[in-house]
């Protein structure tokens, strides 16, 4: 199974992450479903996919037993680094190159544009 997320999966993961950040606890399946307009059993299926893809952990039998993993963590280069500036002018190509490298090194896919 691919570790890459669909848009819907990304939205569910973002909702879970924001709820943990704001409230200090994970949302229930009912809360996830209510937020997205579907039932708790469908929310469970979305969470199950995120567990199988390694983006979250779930403690079975525990309400609000969802925890985030660090698979999505990417350390971005510092935009203020002198390497990205030449005579006071920002050089976005150099920064973009290093951002893409950081994302790829975290095991994520980057869509290349022509």
Secondary structure as GFF3:
##gff-version 3
##sequence-region A 1 114
A	DSSP	alpha_helix	7	23	.	.	.	ID=ss1
A	DSSP	alpha_helix	29	36	.	.	.	ID=ss2
A	DSSP	alpha_helix	40	52	.	.	.	ID=ss3
A	DSSP	beta_strand	56	58	.	.	.	ID=ss4
A	DSSP	beta_strand	66	68	.	.	.	ID=ss5
A	DSSP	three_ten_helix	82	84	.	.	.	ID=ss6
A	DSSP	beta_strand	85	86	.	.	.	ID=ss7
A	DSSP	beta_strand	89	90	.	.	.	ID=ss8
A	DSSP	alpha_helix	92	105	.	.	.	ID=ss9
###
